[in-house]
Amino acid sequence: MTARLRDLDQDLDHLRITRKTLLVLAREPGPASPPPPAPAVPDHPAYQQILTLMADTGQPSRARDLCLALDLPLARKNIENTRAKLKRLVSLGILVEIEPGLSAEPRP
């Protein structure tokens, strides 16, 4: 009977140690997950030009402003094409839309 009590005390000590270890591990942050991969920019050079202009100005821009900066005529088709490109960049997570029609680079 004494030997059995000694074994149970030893098992109880092991359980206490295990409990303490698990509590410590639960409080410690786990390994940092790797950052998500950067979204792929479409291959068309117009996207590169838009992103370059956005980076140079550092300000939110509208399609019309970008057309002016790109020396495109302010024709409806040019503004709509630029707007579509901005929307695509927003949907890919490369740009953010601050308000309808106003796009900017995301803040870090």
Steps between C-alpha positions, in 0.01 A plus 500: 500500500785740582665428165174570319461836682859591408425423133183708510688793661763478227230495231336801665833690496541422129149629432576825687818550299315429176223743596753776576677439170174515305396823673835662416478386139145633470615847608803515269438622146552234240743528213417793274327397184670614183350812343262438214661520158476834326225509241615467141474818296343448156755494218358786295731806510206732581475338845869566560457863394204545733685349795809709427291819495321401821834435670650826374213718617428310819148641487164339425407543134199481275493356149471847346810623687698199387395557138633855525826379655537233228439761227192316379221700338212552742269288289235295677652171378843589644355598837284185515793277400715657770217465752469130410873453553477671839208275597700193398799613707263553795348153455850347496584678827776711344309825551218597735192702420467773762166617366320421177730593213795601721783247514821500700786275600429301816668622815753264657 
